[in-house]
């Protein structure tokens, strides 16, 4: 490991100085450098290039399980332990999640629906249960609010909307997008915020034949799938960067949801395939049955 470090840094730092600091001999280093590369070392070097590329394509968010899943999808048969070893060697790691902060305003006079979903986050088919929620993104121009609707079957974001105002129109726009071109689900779950408890939202659900379900007071785990999505969104996109304008944030959020998350990001609860791929595979299986 010391010789490998010296070899990597020799273009910018004296070999003699590094050998002295690391307590190794120059003759030992030069003997190591002249030694022919083994087949295993060559294989590791080539694999490390692929691992690094996948990590970069994931925006620096993938840990070894997702990198391993991507390699297998590309036809590479390697162990996850080997991938983890190479990632440690190259200094690659998944980003860590930050503490979750609640912003739900449940102090309102609107009626609150019972928790019908009751944490059953595994519906047997698409468009059986949807879940929605709101999060926020800071920009130099002020807050930008994002409302999403997820299909719990595939974890896919089927509806979303953004606005500088956090009101019922924000969540209605996300719901309308989800309903456009899709079969209405039997259930729709959300927190008990005023936007979801509003007369307009509950009426839109009722006219679409959708039963309303709401989390218990102060219990974010009742809507854990959407909270998990927001946590990934913040960790992978929002926290590593700053947005100068709301428009810049809008474009970044659109690209994350529609290009990366829905179609490319490997989801651990889906067997490390993307939501879109999971839905496609399930559709093929239903047709074949």
Legacy VTK file of the C-alpha trace (Angstrom):
# vtk DataFile Version 3.0
C-alpha trace
ASCII
DATASET POLYDATA
POINTS 289 float
0.000 0.000 0.000
2.856 2.408 0.785
4.581 1.688 -2.520
1.298 2.137 -4.372
0.805 5.531 -2.690
4.334 6.626 -3.591
3.818 5.512 -7.170
0.596 7.523 -7.435
2.167 10.689 -6.000
5.652 10.586 -7.543
4.793 13.127 -10.273
4.286 15.840 -7.651
6.387 14.714 -4.657
9.953 13.473 -4.293
10.223 9.681 -4.089
13.097 10.002 -1.585
11.027 12.291 0.652
7.985 9.984 0.606
10.099 6.895 1.272
11.688 8.621 4.266
8.323 9.776 5.639
6.708 6.360 5.175
9.681 4.405 6.548
10.472 2.384 3.418
13.624 2.157 1.291
13.995 3.685 -2.130
15.524 0.449 -3.411
12.496 -1.458 -2.167
10.157 0.944 -3.941
12.061 0.767 -7.251
12.175 -3.038 -7.051
8.421 -3.046 -6.499
7.848 -0.612 -9.396
9.833 -2.805 -11.801
8.021 -5.964 -10.794
5.635 -7.193 -13.537
1.967 -6.630 -12.783
0.173 -9.834 -11.825
-3.019 -10.914 -13.545
-4.942 -10.219 -10.315
-3.469 -6.720 -10.044
-4.304 -5.995 -13.663
-7.856 -7.265 -13.138
-8.240 -5.118 -9.991
-6.928 -2.056 -11.821
-9.402 -2.513 -14.685
-12.285 -3.219 -12.302
-11.400 -0.159 -10.214
-11.846 1.992 -13.319
-15.349 0.574 -13.854
-16.218 0.938 -10.170
-15.088 4.569 -10.160
-17.079 5.321 -13.322
-20.273 3.804 -11.852
-19.788 5.740 -8.618
-19.419 8.968 -10.599
-22.482 8.158 -12.736
-24.471 7.759 -9.511
-23.455 11.321 -8.534
-21.184 9.878 -5.884
-24.124 8.319 -4.021
-23.753 4.557 -4.527
-22.178 2.326 -1.928
-20.777 -1.118 -2.716
-24.176 -2.954 -2.882
-25.523 -0.691 -5.643
-22.196 -0.546 -7.492
-22.091 -4.355 -7.341
-25.659 -4.575 -8.683
-24.773 -2.248 -11.571
-21.690 -4.315 -12.437
-23.763 -7.510 -12.505
-26.317 -5.809 -14.758
-23.440 -5.010 -17.125
-22.375 -8.655 -17.204
-19.493 -8.444 -14.700
-19.394 -11.396 -12.309
-17.515 -10.159 -9.252
-18.172 -10.411 -5.522
-19.517 -7.512 -3.482
-16.600 -7.913 -1.055
-14.162 -7.279 -3.887
-16.112 -4.201 -4.970
-16.120 -2.914 -1.373
-12.353 -3.474 -1.111
-11.663 -1.569 -4.308
-13.981 1.268 -3.259
-12.111 1.599 0.044
-8.818 1.628 -1.844
-10.055 4.358 -4.183
-11.626 6.379 -1.367
-15.199 5.924 -2.677
-18.219 5.741 -0.384
-21.953 6.374 -0.332
-23.202 9.689 1.027
-24.624 9.654 4.537
-28.170 10.706 5.321
-28.906 13.738 7.467
-31.452 13.989 10.251
-35.028 14.289 9.004
-36.990 17.474 9.809
-40.808 17.547 9.795
-42.685 20.502 8.288
-46.307 19.252 8.346
-48.932 21.735 9.501
-51.617 19.563 11.107
-53.186 22.351 13.170
-56.303 22.925 11.093
-60.070 22.432 11.298
-60.398 20.073 8.301
-61.518 16.472 8.912
-58.748 13.870 9.105
-59.059 10.454 7.442
-58.157 7.232 9.301
-54.901 5.422 8.576
-56.305 2.803 6.184
-52.918 1.875 4.691
-51.615 1.000 8.171
-48.003 0.751 6.933
-48.827 -1.850 4.292
-46.239 -0.533 1.860
-46.203 -3.609 -0.407
-49.296 -3.575 -2.650
-49.486 -6.568 -5.035
-49.751 -4.537 -8.260
-49.292 -1.023 -9.669
-51.871 1.693 -8.999
-53.232 0.032 -5.882
-51.766 2.439 -3.315
-50.233 5.869 -3.878
-48.581 8.058 -1.258
-47.885 11.787 -1.290
-45.990 14.384 0.697
-44.239 17.774 0.482
-40.626 18.801 1.001
-38.674 22.020 0.563
-35.476 23.146 -1.163
-33.641 26.345 -0.287
-32.440 28.664 -3.046
-30.880 32.139 -2.977
-34.299 33.436 -4.067
-36.127 31.680 -1.217
-37.868 28.354 -0.673
-39.034 26.077 -3.480
-41.589 23.464 -2.415
-41.896 20.030 -4.036
-44.942 17.768 -3.790
-44.739 14.183 -5.029
-46.992 11.154 -5.473
-45.357 7.705 -5.380
-46.786 4.388 -6.497
-45.872 2.154 -3.560
-45.672 -0.924 -5.789
-42.656 0.256 -7.797
-41.615 3.267 -5.657
-41.868 5.308 -8.851
-42.667 9.024 -8.669
-45.850 9.142 -10.772
-46.734 12.756 -10.027
-44.891 15.857 -8.879
-45.208 19.629 -8.809
-43.125 22.589 -7.630
-44.067 26.037 -6.379
-42.820 28.858 -4.194
-46.105 28.517 -2.280
-46.937 25.586 -0.018
-50.692 25.331 -0.508
-53.378 22.940 -1.731
-52.720 23.852 -5.360
-49.216 22.406 -5.021
-50.479 18.960 -3.988
-53.426 19.060 -6.390
-51.072 19.606 -9.323
-48.995 16.571 -8.294
-52.125 14.445 -7.960
-53.460 15.583 -11.343
-50.159 14.636 -12.978
-50.346 11.174 -11.399
-53.937 10.678 -12.561
-53.199 11.767 -16.135
-52.962 8.602 -18.210
-52.950 6.250 -15.210
-55.600 4.154 -13.562
-56.703 5.710 -10.286
-55.560 3.693 -7.256
-57.804 2.285 -4.566
-55.938 4.121 -1.805
-54.077 7.412 -1.445
-52.012 7.976 1.696
-50.529 11.213 3.035
-49.813 13.002 6.280
-52.603 15.023 7.890
-51.329 18.402 6.686
-53.824 21.110 5.767
-53.062 20.768 2.044
-54.115 17.093 1.961
-57.026 17.599 4.362
-58.432 20.514 2.333
-61.919 20.251 0.837
-60.511 20.511 -2.722
-58.058 17.661 -2.294
-60.482 15.309 -0.581
-63.084 16.072 -3.260
-60.577 15.284 -6.031
-59.862 11.912 -4.417
-63.557 11.169 -3.959
-64.527 12.001 -7.548
-61.720 9.723 -8.732
-62.990 6.861 -6.572
-59.927 6.915 -4.301
-60.117 6.188 -0.581
-58.192 8.703 1.516
-55.766 7.477 4.184
-53.729 9.684 6.552
-50.882 9.128 8.974
-51.413 9.274 12.692
-50.490 12.541 14.371
-46.741 13.115 14.598
-45.909 9.682 13.174
-43.692 10.069 10.092
-43.180 6.283 9.867
-46.785 5.933 8.672
-45.579 7.485 5.390
-42.098 5.981 5.459
-41.732 5.294 1.713
-42.137 8.934 0.707
-40.005 10.079 3.632
-37.288 7.698 2.413
-37.522 9.171 -1.083
-37.141 12.704 0.284
-34.175 11.599 2.379
-32.454 10.192 -0.723
-33.311 13.314 -2.716
-31.808 15.607 -0.076
-28.709 13.456 0.416
-28.001 12.820 -3.266
-29.011 16.142 -4.845
-29.894 18.982 -2.504
-27.317 18.898 0.301
-24.185 18.639 -1.898
-24.965 21.839 -3.813
-26.423 25.353 -3.626
-29.086 26.751 -5.946
-28.929 30.374 -7.050
-32.470 30.502 -8.394
-35.703 28.579 -8.111
-35.503 27.818 -11.826
-32.095 26.214 -11.350
-33.536 24.074 -8.551
-36.578 23.165 -10.676
-34.389 21.883 -13.497
-32.202 19.889 -11.109
-35.217 18.327 -9.376
-36.832 17.432 -12.705
-33.627 15.744 -13.903
-33.205 13.866 -10.614
-36.784 12.547 -10.571
-37.416 11.743 -14.219
-33.944 10.873 -15.501
-32.053 9.483 -12.515
-34.430 8.252 -9.799
-37.293 6.788 -11.851
-35.213 5.304 -14.661
-31.687 4.654 -13.429
-31.261 4.667 -9.639
-31.033 1.150 -8.213
-33.472 0.766 -5.338
-32.475 -1.565 -2.502
-36.075 -2.577 -1.678
-36.682 -3.515 -5.348
-33.762 -5.932 -5.583
-31.399 -3.212 -6.854
-33.278 -2.344 -10.025
-34.798 1.030 -10.906
-38.517 1.754 -10.343
-39.090 1.832 -14.117
-37.339 -1.517 -14.642
-39.234 -3.073 -11.735
-42.558 -1.946 -13.209
-41.604 -3.230 -16.696
-40.580 -6.635 -15.365
-43.780 -6.942 -13.352
-45.876 -6.048 -16.424
-44.157 -8.738 -18.499
-44.729 -11.309 -15.769
-48.426 -10.418 -15.505
-48.852 -10.778 -19.283
-47.130 -14.163 -19.254
-49.215 -15.474 -16.366
LINES 1 290
289 0 1 2 3 4 5 6 7 8 9 10 11 12 13 14 15 16 17 18 19 20 21 22 23 24 25 26 27 28 29 30 31 32 33 34 35 36 37 38 39 40 41 42 43 44 45 46 47 48 49 50 51 52 53 54 55 56 57 58 59 60 61 62 63 64 65 66 67 68 69 70 71 72 73 74 75 76 77 78 79 80 81 82 83 84 85 86 87 88 89 90 91 92 93 94 95 96 97 98 99 100 101 102 103 104 105 106 107 108 109 110 111 112 113 114 115 116 117 118 119 120 121 122 123 124 125 126 127 128 129 130 131 132 133 134 135 136 137 138 139 140 141 142 143 144 145 146 147 148 149 150 151 152 153 154 155 156 157 158 159 160 161 162 163 164 165 166 167 168 169 170 171 172 173 174 175 176 177 178 179 180 181 182 183 184 185 186 187 188 189 190 191 192 193 194 195 196 197 198 199 200 201 202 203 204 205 206 207 208 209 210 211 212 213 214 215 216 217 218 219 220 221 222 223 224 225 226 227 228 229 230 231 232 233 234 235 236 237 238 239 240 241 242 243 244 245 246 247 248 249 250 251 252 253 254 255 256 257 258 259 260 261 262 263 264 265 266 267 268 269 270 271 272 273 274 275 276 277 278 279 280 281 282 283 284 285 286 287 288
